[in-house]
Amino acid sequence: MKNIDSIDSITLGDGVPEYFWVVTEPSDAWDYDFLVNYLEISDICFRTGHRTLVAQALGGLKPKQLLGVFTSEAEAKKYAAAVLAATVARRNNARR
């Protein structure tokens, strides 16, 4: 077994893609108007790799904020659109 002393030393097993798509939870800091008028799918859905995802976790991304991991871009974007719609609906109801 090799000594793991950096992100670059991570080994991918057979069948694990080098790059994949992730969907993260919309930030609670984003208010309703921002969600409706400015938020784009690319704000919560993006292509990444294992090294970048580890770096994001070290930078503060929490496991509960990671809603999905996909190999298909289309599937990830479809899920992200559903997450955005649900978030907007939930925050709109909270405004009432």
VOKOL-812989 format. One record per atom (N, C-alpha, C, CB): residue number from 1; residue in three letters; atom name; x, y, z. Coordinates in steps of 0.001 Angstrom, whole numbers, plus 524288, in hexadecimal, padded with zeros to 5 digits. Glycine has a CB too. Example, Ala and Ser with C-alpha at 12.3 -4.5 7.8 and 13.67 -1.06 7.14 Angstrom:
BEGIN
{atom 1; ALA; N; {83386; 7E9C6; 81E78}};
{atom 1; ALA; CA; {8300C; 7EE6C; 81E78}};
{atom 1; ALA; C; {83390; 7F31C; 81E78}};
{atom 1; ALA; CB; {82C2C; 7EE87; 82356}};
{atom 2; SER; N; {83232; 7F736; 81BA8}};
{atom 2; SER; CA; {83566; 7FBDC; 81BE4}};
{atom 2; SER; C; {83264; 8001E; 81EBE}};
{atom 2; SER; CB; {83704; 7FDAA; 8165D}};
This chain:
BEGIN
{atom 1; MET; N; {8034A; 7FB6B; 80000}};
{atom 1; MET; CA; {80000; 80000; 80000}};
{atom 1; MET; C; {8037E; 804DE; 80000}};
{atom 1; MET; CB; {7FC3E; 7FFF9; 804C7}};
{atom 2; LYS; N; {8021B; 808A1; 7FCBE}};
{atom 2; LYS; CA; {80550; 80D4F; 7FC76}};
{atom 2; LYS; C; {803D0; 81136; 800B6}};
{atom 2; LYS; CB; {804D2; 80FD3; 7F718}};
{atom 3; ASN; N; {80757; 814B0; 801D7}};
{atom 3; ASN; CA; {80676; 818BF; 805B6}};
{atom 3; ASN; C; {80350; 81D23; 8032F}};
{atom 3; ASN; CB; {80BBB; 81AD4; 807F3}};
{atom 4; ILE; N; {7FED1; 81E61; 8057F}};
{atom 4; ILE; CA; {7FB88; 82283; 8035D}};
{atom 4; ILE; C; {7FCC6; 82786; 80646}};
{atom 4; ILE; CB; {7F59C; 8211F; 803CC}};
{atom 5; ASP; N; {7FF8C; 82B01; 80396}};
{atom 5; ASP; CA; {80110; 82FDE; 8062F}};
{atom 5; ASP; C; {7FF2D; 834B8; 80350}};
{atom 5; ASP; CB; {806E8; 83018; 806C0}};
{atom 6; SER; N; {7FC34; 83405; 7FF1B}};
{atom 6; SER; CA; {7FA09; 8388A; 7FC59}};
{atom 6; SER; C; {7F55E; 836C5; 7F918}};
{atom 6; SER; CB; {7FE3E; 83B32; 7F8D2}};
{atom 7; ILE; N; {7F276; 83A90; 7F744}};
{atom 7; ILE; CA; {7EE00; 83966; 7F3E2}};
{atom 7; ILE; C; {7EFCC; 836A3; 7EEF5}};
{atom 7; ILE; CB; {7EB09; 83E6A; 7F27A}};
{atom 8; ASP; N; {7F45B; 837E6; 7ED00}};
{atom 8; ASP; CA; {7F64D; 83595; 7E826}};
{atom 8; ASP; C; {7F793; 82FD2; 7E8A9}};
{atom 8; ASP; CB; {7FB10; 83873; 7E659}};
{atom 9; SER; N; {7F7C2; 82DCE; 7ED72}};
{atom 9; SER; CA; {7F922; 82857; 7EE1A}};
{atom 9; SER; C; {7F45B; 824C0; 7EE44}};
{atom 9; SER; CB; {7FC46; 827AD; 7F304}};
{atom 10; ILE; N; {7EFA1; 826DD; 7ED7F}};
{atom 10; ILE; CA; {7EAE4; 823AD; 7ED7E}};
{atom 10; ILE; C; {7EAD7; 8203F; 7E8A3}};
{atom 10; ILE; CB; {7E5EC; 82726; 7EDB8}};
{atom 11; THR; N; {7E99B; 81B4E; 7E95A}};
{atom 11; THR; CA; {7E94F; 81794; 7E512}};
{atom 11; THR; C; {7E39D; 81658; 7E3F4}};
{atom 11; THR; CB; {7EC64; 8128B; 7E65B}};
{atom 12; LEU; N; {7E219; 8166B; 7DEF7}};
{atom 12; LEU; CA; {7DCD4; 814F4; 7DD71}};
{atom 12; LEU; C; {7DC9D; 80F21; 7DC55}};
{atom 12; LEU; CB; {7DB09; 81818; 7D8A5}};
{atom 13; GLY; N; {7D8A8; 80C96; 7DE61}};
{atom 13; GLY; CA; {7D7F0; 8070B; 7DD48}};
{atom 13; GLY; C; {7D5BF; 8063E; 7D7D0}};
{atom 13; GLY; CB; {7D451; 8048F; 7E158}};
{atom 14; ASP; N; {7D59E; 80160; 7D620}};
{atom 14; ASP; CA; {7D377; 80011; 7D100}};
{atom 14; ASP; C; {7CDCF; 801E6; 7D0A3}};
{atom 14; ASP; CB; {7D3D4; 7FA20; 7CFFB}};
{atom 15; GLY; N; {7CC88; 80465; 7CC5C}};
{atom 15; GLY; CA; {7C731; 80617; 7CB6B}};
{atom 15; GLY; C; {7C5C5; 80B5E; 7CDB4}};
{atom 15; GLY; CB; {7C39C; 8022F; 7CD7F}};
{atom 16; VAL; N; {7C92F; 80DA6; 7D0E4}};
{atom 16; VAL; CA; {7C813; 812CF; 7D31F}};
{atom 16; VAL; C; {7C9DD; 816E6; 7CF2B}};
{atom 16; VAL; CB; {7CAE2; 81398; 7D895}};
{atom 17; PRO; N; {7C633; 81A25; 7CD4C}};
{atom 17; PRO; CA; {7C7C3; 81E08; 7C95F}};
{atom 17; PRO; C; {7CB36; 82244; 7CBB9}};
{atom 17; PRO; CB; {7C2F0; 82084; 7C6E1}};
{atom 18; GLU; N; {7CEB5; 8244E; 7C888}};
{atom 18; GLU; CA; {7D222; 8287C; 7CA65}};
{atom 18; GLU; C; {7CF0E; 82D7B; 7CB5D}};
{atom 18; GLU; CB; {7D688; 82981; 7C674}};
{atom 19; TYR; N; {7CB1E; 82E73; 7C81B}};
{atom 19; TYR; CA; {7C7D4; 83310; 7C8AE}};
{atom 19; TYR; C; {7C221; 8316D; 7C8FC}};
{atom 19; TYR; CB; {7C8B1; 836E7; 7C41E}};
{atom 20; PHE; N; {7BF03; 8347F; 7CBC6}};
{atom 20; PHE; CA; {7B97F; 8335F; 7CC82}};
{atom 20; PHE; C; {7B6AD; 8387B; 7CDA0}};
{atom 20; PHE; CB; {7B8A3; 82F5B; 7D0FF}};
{atom 21; TRP; N; {7B19E; 83847; 7CE15}};
{atom 21; TRP; CA; {7AE5D; 83CE3; 7CF0B}};
{atom 21; TRP; C; {7AC28; 83CA0; 7D487}};
{atom 21; TRP; CB; {7A9E6; 83D4E; 7CAFA}};
{atom 22; VAL; N; {7AC26; 840FE; 7D73D}};
{atom 22; VAL; CA; {7A9E1; 8412E; 7DC7A}};
{atom 22; VAL; C; {7A5B2; 84570; 7DCB7}};
{atom 22; VAL; CB; {7AE2B; 8422D; 7E0A6}};
{atom 23; VAL; N; {7A1FA; 8448E; 7E02B}};
{atom 23; VAL; CA; {79DE7; 84869; 7E14A}};
{atom 23; VAL; C; {79E40; 84996; 7E715}};
{atom 23; VAL; CB; {79844; 84662; 7DFB6}};
{atom 24; THR; N; {79EB2; 84EA0; 7E848}};
{atom 24; THR; CA; {79F06; 8503D; 7EDBF}};
{atom 24; THR; C; {79A0A; 85328; 7EF46}};
{atom 24; THR; CB; {7A3EB; 853B6; 7EEAE}};
{atom 25; GLU; N; {79933; 85378; 7F449}};
{atom 25; GLU; CA; {794A9; 8562F; 7F65D}};
{atom 25; GLU; C; {79546; 85C13; 7F597}};
{atom 25; GLU; CB; {793E4; 854DF; 7FC34}};
{atom 26; PRO; N; {7911B; 85EB9; 7F3EB}};
{atom 26; PRO; CA; {79172; 86471; 7F393}};
{atom 26; PRO; C; {79283; 866C4; 7F8FD}};
{atom 26; PRO; CB; {78C52; 866C3; 7F13F}};
{atom 27; SER; N; {795AF; 86AB4; 7F927}};
{atom 27; SER; CA; {79736; 86D17; 7FE14}};
{atom 27; SER; C; {7929B; 86FBD; 800CA}};
{atom 27; SER; CB; {79B8E; 87106; 7FD2A}};
{atom 28; ASP; N; {79246; 86F35; 805E8}};
{atom 28; ASP; CA; {78E56; 87201; 808F4}};
{atom 28; ASP; C; {78F4D; 877E2; 808CF}};
{atom 28; ASP; CB; {78E50; 87010; 80E9E}};
{atom 29; ALA; N; {79416; 87973; 80780}};
{atom 29; ALA; CA; {79568; 87F07; 80741}};
{atom 29; ALA; C; {792E9; 881AA; 80281}};
{atom 29; ALA; CB; {79B5C; 87FBE; 80716}};
{atom 30; TRP; N; {7913D; 87E8F; 7FE9F}};
{atom 30; TRP; CA; {78ED1; 880C8; 7F9FA}};
{atom 30; TRP; C; {7891C; 881F2; 7FB26}};
{atom 30; TRP; CB; {78F55; 87D09; 7F53A}};
{atom 31; ASP; N; {7879F; 886D9; 7FAAA}};
{atom 31; ASP; CA; {7822F; 88833; 7FBCF}};
{atom 31; ASP; C; {77EA2; 886BD; 7F739}};
{atom 31; ASP; CB; {781B0; 88E16; 7FD09}};
{atom 32; TYR; N; {77998; 88731; 7F824}};
{atom 32; TYR; CA; {775B5; 88595; 7F446}};
{atom 32; TYR; C; {7766D; 88874; 7EF1A}};
{atom 32; TYR; CB; {77036; 88687; 7F65E}};
{atom 33; ASP; N; {77724; 88D97; 7EF44}};
{atom 33; ASP; CA; {777C0; 89099; 7EA75}};
{atom 33; ASP; C; {77C74; 88ED5; 7E749}};
{atom 33; ASP; CB; {7783D; 8965A; 7EBB6}};
{atom 34; PHE; N; {780CC; 88D94; 7E9F0}};
{atom 34; PHE; CA; {78565; 88B9C; 7E734}};
{atom 34; PHE; C; {7842E; 88656; 7E4B2}};
{atom 34; PHE; CB; {78A14; 88B20; 7EAFB}};
{atom 35; LEU; N; {78186; 882E8; 7E79C}};
{atom 35; LEU; CA; {7802C; 87DC4; 7E580}};
{atom 35; LEU; C; {77CE5; 87E39; 7E08F}};
{atom 35; LEU; CB; {77D3F; 87A8F; 7E994}};
{atom 36; VAL; N; {77917; 881A3; 7E0AF}};
{atom 36; VAL; CA; {77572; 88226; 7DC4D}};
{atom 36; VAL; C; {777E0; 88505; 7D7AD}};
{atom 36; VAL; CB; {77088; 884FE; 7DE10}};
{atom 37; ASN; N; {77AEC; 88914; 7D8B6}};
{atom 37; ASN; CA; {77CC6; 88C7B; 7D480}};
{atom 37; ASN; C; {78248; 88B66; 7D27C}};
{atom 37; ASN; CB; {77C8D; 891E6; 7D64B}};
{atom 38; TYR; N; {7859E; 8892C; 7D5B5}};
{atom 38; TYR; CA; {78B1E; 888D2; 7D427}};
{atom 38; TYR; C; {78D85; 8835F; 7D45C}};
{atom 38; TYR; CB; {78E38; 88C4C; 7D781}};
{atom 39; LEU; N; {78B63; 87FF9; 7D78D}};
{atom 39; LEU; CA; {78DD1; 87AD5; 7D831}};
{atom 39; LEU; C; {78D56; 877A2; 7D331}};
{atom 39; LEU; CB; {78B51; 877E1; 7DCC8}};
{atom 40; GLU; N; {79197; 8751E; 7D1C1}};
{atom 40; GLU; CA; {791AF; 871C2; 7CD27}};
{atom 40; GLU; C; {792FC; 86C3A; 7CED7}};
{atom 40; GLU; CB; {795AE; 873C1; 7C90D}};
{atom 41; ILE; N; {7919A; 86886; 7CBA2}};
{atom 41; ILE; CA; {792B8; 86308; 7CCDF}};
{atom 41; ILE; C; {79888; 8623E; 7CDD6}};
{atom 41; ILE; CB; {790DB; 85F6B; 7C86B}};
{atom 42; SER; N; {79BCE; 86517; 7CAFB}};
{atom 42; SER; CA; {7A17A; 86471; 7CB98}};
{atom 42; SER; C; {7A36D; 86631; 7D0F8}};
{atom 42; SER; CB; {7A452; 86780; 7C75D}};
{atom 43; ASP; N; {7A030; 86905; 7D3EF}};
{atom 43; ASP; CA; {7A1B5; 86A8F; 7D939}};
{atom 43; ASP; C; {7A188; 865F5; 7DD05}};
{atom 43; ASP; CB; {79E28; 86EEC; 7DB2E}};
{atom 44; ILE; N; {79E61; 86208; 7DBC3}};
{atom 44; ILE; CA; {79DFF; 85D7F; 7DF48}};
{atom 44; ILE; C; {79F3F; 85857; 7DC93}};
{atom 44; ILE; CB; {79891; 85D36; 7E19B}};
{atom 45; CYS; N; {7A058; 8587A; 7D783}};
{atom 45; CYS; CA; {7A178; 853B7; 7D48D}};
{atom 45; CYS; C; {7A65A; 8549E; 7D14B}};
{atom 45; CYS; CB; {79CC0; 85222; 7D102}};
{atom 46; PHE; N; {7AA48; 8515E; 7D227}};
{atom 46; PHE; CA; {7AF2F; 8523D; 7CF5B}};
{atom 46; PHE; C; {7B246; 84D30; 7CECB}};
{atom 46; PHE; CB; {7B279; 85658; 7D22A}};
{atom 47; ARG; N; {7B5A6; 84D31; 7CAD3}};
{atom 47; ARG; CA; {7B92D; 848D0; 7C9CC}};
{atom 47; ARG; C; {7BDE6; 8496F; 7CD55}};
{atom 47; ARG; CB; {7BAD6; 84893; 7C3E4}};
{atom 48; THR; N; {7BF7A; 84531; 7CFB5}};
{atom 48; THR; CA; {7C3FB; 8455E; 7D334}};
{atom 48; THR; C; {7C6BE; 84010; 7D320}};
{atom 48; THR; CB; {7C247; 846D7; 7D8DE}};
{atom 49; GLY; N; {7CAF5; 83FCF; 7D5DC}};
{atom 49; GLY; CA; {7CDD4; 83AEF; 7D682}};
{atom 49; GLY; C; {7CEAB; 839F8; 7DC4C}};
{atom 49; GLY; CB; {7D320; 83B15; 7D38D}};
{atom 50; HIS; N; {7D0CF; 83574; 7DD7B}};
{atom 50; HIS; CA; {7D16D; 83417; 7E307}};
{atom 50; HIS; C; {7D51F; 837CE; 7E5DE}};
{atom 50; HIS; CB; {7D36E; 82E84; 7E38D}};
{atom 51; ARG; N; {7D932; 83998; 7E342}};
{atom 51; ARG; CA; {7DCDD; 83D2F; 7E5DA}};
{atom 51; ARG; C; {7DA3E; 8426A; 7E71B}};
{atom 51; ARG; CB; {7E1B8; 83E19; 7E261}};
{atom 52; THR; N; {7D760; 84477; 7E35C}};
{atom 52; THR; CA; {7D4B6; 84970; 7E429}};
{atom 52; THR; C; {7D07B; 848F3; 7E850}};
{atom 52; THR; CB; {7D259; 84B61; 7DF0A}};
{atom 53; LEU; N; {7CDAF; 8449F; 7E853}};
{atom 53; LEU; CA; {7C996; 843DA; 7EC3E}};
{atom 53; LEU; C; {7CBED; 84383; 7F1BD}};
{atom 53; LEU; CB; {7C66D; 83EE0; 7EB05}};
{atom 54; VAL; N; {7D053; 840EC; 7F239}};
{atom 54; VAL; CA; {7D2FC; 840AF; 7F750}};
{atom 54; VAL; C; {7D4B1; 84631; 7F8EE}};
{atom 54; VAL; CB; {7D7D1; 83CEA; 7F713}};
{atom 55; ALA; N; {7D6CD; 84926; 7F544}};
{atom 55; ALA; CA; {7D87A; 84E83; 7F676}};
{atom 55; ALA; C; {7D3D3; 851DC; 7F824}};
{atom 55; ALA; CB; {7DB33; 85100; 7F1AD}};
{atom 56; GLN; N; {7CF56; 85123; 7F59C}};
{atom 56; GLN; CA; {7CAA8; 8540F; 7F723}};
{atom 56; GLN; C; {7C8E9; 85284; 7FCA6}};
{atom 56; GLN; CB; {7C630; 8531A; 7F331}};
{atom 57; ALA; N; {7C95E; 84D8C; 7FDEC}};
{atom 57; ALA; CA; {7C7FD; 84BCC; 80332}};
{atom 57; ALA; C; {7CBB2; 84E36; 80737}};
{atom 57; ALA; CB; {7C825; 845C1; 8038B}};
{atom 58; LEU; N; {7D0A1; 84E72; 805E9}};
{atom 58; LEU; CA; {7D461; 850EE; 80972}};
{atom 58; LEU; C; {7D34B; 856C6; 809F2}};
{atom 58; LEU; CB; {7D9FE; 85008; 80783}};
{atom 59; GLY; N; {7D0FB; 8590D; 805EA}};
{atom 59; GLY; CA; {7CFB2; 85E99; 805F3}};
{atom 59; GLY; C; {7CA73; 85FDB; 8086E}};
{atom 59; GLY; CB; {7CFC1; 8609D; 80087}};
{atom 60; GLY; N; {7C796; 85BD3; 80A14}};
{atom 60; GLY; CA; {7C2BB; 85CEA; 80CDE}};
{atom 60; GLY; C; {7BDD8; 85A3D; 80AD7}};
{atom 60; GLY; CB; {7C1D5; 8627C; 80CD1}};
{atom 61; LEU; N; {7BE12; 85799; 80650}};
{atom 61; LEU; CA; {7B983; 854CB; 80460}};
{atom 61; LEU; C; {7B840; 85057; 80822}};
{atom 61; LEU; CB; {7BA76; 852B0; 7FEBD}};
{atom 62; LYS; N; {7B387; 85058; 80A2D}};
{atom 62; LYS; CA; {7B1DB; 84C61; 80DEE}};
{atom 62; LYS; C; {7AF4A; 847D0; 80B17}};
{atom 62; LYS; CB; {7AE0E; 84EBE; 811F9}};
{atom 63; PRO; N; {7AFDC; 84312; 80D1B}};
{atom 63; PRO; CA; {7AD6F; 83E82; 80A91}};
{atom 63; PRO; C; {7A793; 83F2F; 809A7}};
{atom 63; PRO; CB; {7AE58; 839AB; 80DDB}};
{atom 64; LYS; N; {7A4D3; 8419E; 80D58}};
{atom 64; LYS; CA; {79F2E; 8423C; 80CAB}};
{atom 64; LYS; C; {79DC8; 8461A; 80852}};
{atom 64; LYS; CB; {79CBD; 84404; 811C3}};
{atom 65; GLN; N; {7A18E; 84944; 806A4}};
{atom 65; GLN; CA; {7A0A3; 84CEB; 80259}};
{atom 65; GLN; C; {7A11F; 84A45; 7FD06}};
{atom 65; GLN; CB; {7A474; 85178; 802B2}};
{atom 66; LEU; N; {7A358; 845AB; 7FCEC}};
{atom 66; LEU; CA; {7A410; 842BD; 7F814}};
{atom 66; LEU; C; {79F37; 83F56; 7F745}};
{atom 66; LEU; CB; {7A932; 83F53; 7F83F}};
{atom 67; LEU; N; {79BEA; 840EE; 7F3A1}};
{atom 67; LEU; CA; {796EA; 83E4B; 7F2DF}};
{atom 67; LEU; C; {7971E; 839CC; 7EEFE}};
{atom 67; LEU; CB; {792F2; 84225; 7F11C}};
{atom 68; GLY; N; {79ACE; 839FB; 7EB55}};
{atom 68; GLY; CA; {79B12; 835D4; 7E771}};
{atom 68; GLY; C; {7A032; 835C0; 7E48B}};
{atom 68; GLY; CB; {796B2; 8365E; 7E3A0}};
{atom 69; VAL; N; {7A1A8; 83119; 7E2C8}};
{atom 69; VAL; CA; {7A656; 83051; 7DF97}};
{atom 69; VAL; C; {7A49C; 82D25; 7DAD8}};
{atom 69; VAL; CB; {7AAE1; 82D74; 7E2C3}};
{atom 70; PHE; N; {7A5DF; 82F0E; 7D634}};
{atom 70; PHE; CA; {7A3F8; 82CB7; 7D15B}};
{atom 70; PHE; C; {7A866; 82C17; 7CD67}};
{atom 70; PHE; CB; {79F92; 8300E; 7CF04}};
{atom 71; THR; N; {7A7FA; 8281D; 7CA26}};
{atom 71; THR; CA; {7ABA2; 82796; 7C5CB}};
{atom 71; THR; C; {7A97D; 82A4B; 7C0F6}};
{atom 71; THR; CB; {7ACBC; 821CA; 7C49F}};
{atom 72; SER; N; {7A465; 82B24; 7C0C6}};
{atom 72; SER; CA; {7A1DE; 82D97; 7BC4F}};
{atom 72; SER; C; {7A0BE; 83360; 7BD65}};
{atom 72; SER; CB; {79CCA; 82AB0; 7BAF4}};
{atom 73; GLU; N; {7A297; 836C0; 7B9EE}};
{atom 73; GLU; CA; {7A188; 83C59; 7BA72}};
{atom 73; GLU; C; {79BAF; 83D75; 7BA25}};
{atom 73; GLU; CB; {7A46E; 83F6C; 7B632}};
{atom 74; ALA; N; {79908; 83AFC; 7B687}};
{atom 74; ALA; CA; {7936C; 83BE5; 7B5E3}};
{atom 74; ALA; C; {79061; 83A5A; 7BAC0}};
{atom 74; ALA; CB; {7915E; 838E2; 7B130}};
{atom 75; GLU; N; {791B3; 835EE; 7BCFF}};
{atom 75; GLU; CA; {78F0E; 83425; 7C1B9}};
{atom 75; GLU; C; {79012; 837DF; 7C649}};
{atom 75; GLU; CB; {790D8; 82E9A; 7C324}};
{atom 76; ALA; N; {794DA; 839B7; 7C6C0}};
{atom 76; ALA; CA; {7963E; 83D57; 7CAF3}};
{atom 76; ALA; C; {79349; 8427A; 7CA5D}};
{atom 76; ALA; CB; {79C2B; 83E59; 7CAFE}};
{atom 77; LYS; N; {79304; 8448E; 7C5A3}};
{atom 77; LYS; CA; {79056; 84983; 7C4C1}};
{atom 77; LYS; C; {78A72; 848FC; 7C599}};
{atom 77; LYS; CB; {79171; 84B7F; 7BF3C}};
{atom 78; LYS; N; {78848; 84486; 7C435}};
{atom 78; LYS; CA; {782B4; 84399; 7C520}};
{atom 78; LYS; C; {7819A; 84382; 7CB01}};
{atom 78; LYS; CB; {780EE; 83E62; 7C28D}};
{atom 79; TYR; N; {784EA; 840E9; 7CDEE}};
{atom 79; TYR; CA; {78449; 840B2; 7D39B}};
{atom 79; TYR; C; {7850F; 84617; 7D60A}};
{atom 79; TYR; CB; {78829; 83CC7; 7D5FF}};
{atom 80; ALA; N; {788EB; 84905; 7D42C}};
{atom 80; ALA; CA; {789F0; 84E4A; 7D632}};
{atom 80; ALA; C; {78544; 851DA; 7D535}};
{atom 80; ALA; CB; {78EE5; 8509D; 7D3AA}};
{atom 81; ALA; N; {782CD; 85160; 7D0A9}};
{atom 81; ALA; CA; {77E2F; 85490; 7CF7F}};
{atom 81; ALA; C; {779C9; 85350; 7D34C}};
{atom 81; ALA; CB; {77C59; 853AA; 7C9D3}};
{atom 82; ALA; N; {77928; 84E53; 7D4A0}};
{atom 82; ALA; CA; {77521; 84CC6; 7D868}};
{atom 82; ALA; C; {7766B; 84EDE; 7DDDA}};
{atom 82; ALA; CB; {77496; 846C5; 7D892}};
{atom 83; VAL; N; {77B64; 84EC4; 7DF4A}};
{atom 83; VAL; CA; {77D12; 850DF; 7E45A}};
{atom 83; VAL; C; {77BF8; 856BA; 7E497}};
{atom 83; VAL; CB; {782F7; 84FCB; 7E54B}};
{atom 84; LEU; N; {77D3F; 85989; 7E06D}};
{atom 84; LEU; CA; {77C43; 85F32; 7E050}};
{atom 84; LEU; C; {7766E; 8605C; 7E0B3}};
{atom 84; LEU; CB; {77E82; 861A0; 7DB4A}};
{atom 85; ALA; N; {7733F; 85D83; 7DDCB}};
{atom 85; ALA; CA; {76D97; 85E63; 7DDF3}};
{atom 85; ALA; C; {76B6E; 85D68; 7E36B}};
{atom 85; ALA; CB; {76AD0; 85ADA; 7D9F9}};
{atom 86; ALA; N; {76D31; 85940; 7E5EA}};
{atom 86; ALA; CA; {76B5D; 85807; 7EB30}};
{atom 86; ALA; C; {76D2D; 85C28; 7EF1D}};
{atom 86; ALA; CB; {76D4D; 8529B; 7ECDB}};
{atom 87; THR; N; {771E8; 85E08; 7EE76}};
{atom 87; THR; CA; {773FB; 86209; 7F201}};
{atom 87; THR; C; {770FC; 86723; 7F176}};
{atom 87; THR; CB; {779CD; 862F7; 7F0F1}};
{atom 88; VAL; N; {76FFC; 868B8; 7ECAA}};
{atom 88; VAL; CA; {76CFD; 86D84; 7EBB3}};
{atom 88; VAL; C; {76787; 86CF9; 7EE03}};
{atom 88; VAL; CB; {76CA9; 86EB6; 7E5C1}};
{atom 89; ALA; N; {764F7; 8688A; 7ED24}};
{atom 89; ALA; CA; {75FA9; 867B7; 7EF3C}};
{atom 89; ALA; C; {75FAC; 867DE; 7F534}};
{atom 89; ALA; CB; {75D6D; 86270; 7ED52}};
{atom 90; ARG; N; {76386; 86549; 7F798}};
{atom 90; ARG; CA; {763D7; 86527; 7FD48}};
{atom 90; ARG; C; {764B6; 86AA5; 7FF85}};
{atom 90; ARG; CB; {76841; 86179; 7FF06}};
{atom 91; ARG; N; {76834; 86D8F; 7FD1B}};
{atom 91; ARG; CA; {76952; 872D9; 7FF17}};
{atom 91; ARG; C; {764D6; 8769A; 7FDF8}};
{atom 91; ARG; CB; {76E61; 874F7; 7FCA9}};
{atom 92; ASN; N; {76208; 875BC; 7F9A6}};
{atom 92; ASN; CA; {75D79; 878F7; 7F887}};
{atom 92; ASN; C; {75946; 87805; 7FCA0}};
{atom 92; ASN; CB; {75B55; 877D3; 7F302}};
{atom 93; ASN; N; {75863; 87326; 7FE0E}};
{atom 93; ASN; CA; {7548A; 871E9; 8021E}};
{atom 93; ASN; C; {7561A; 8743D; 80759}};
{atom 93; ASN; CB; {753E3; 86C00; 802A4}};
{atom 94; ALA; N; {75B28; 87465; 8086D}};
{atom 94; ALA; CA; {75D11; 87695; 80D60}};
{atom 94; ALA; C; {75C47; 87C7F; 80D99}};
{atom 94; ALA; CB; {762E0; 87545; 80E1F}};
{atom 95; ARG; N; {75C07; 87F04; 80917}};
{atom 95; ARG; CA; {75B50; 884AF; 808DA}};
{atom 95; ARG; C; {755B6; 88648; 80A2F}};
{atom 95; ARG; CB; {75CC0; 886B3; 8036E}};
{atom 96; ARG; N; {7521B; 882A6; 809C9}};
{atom 96; ARG; CA; {74C88; 883E6; 80A94}};
{atom 96; ARG; C; {74B2A; 88438; 81036}};
{atom 96; ARG; CB; {74918; 87FEB; 807FE}};
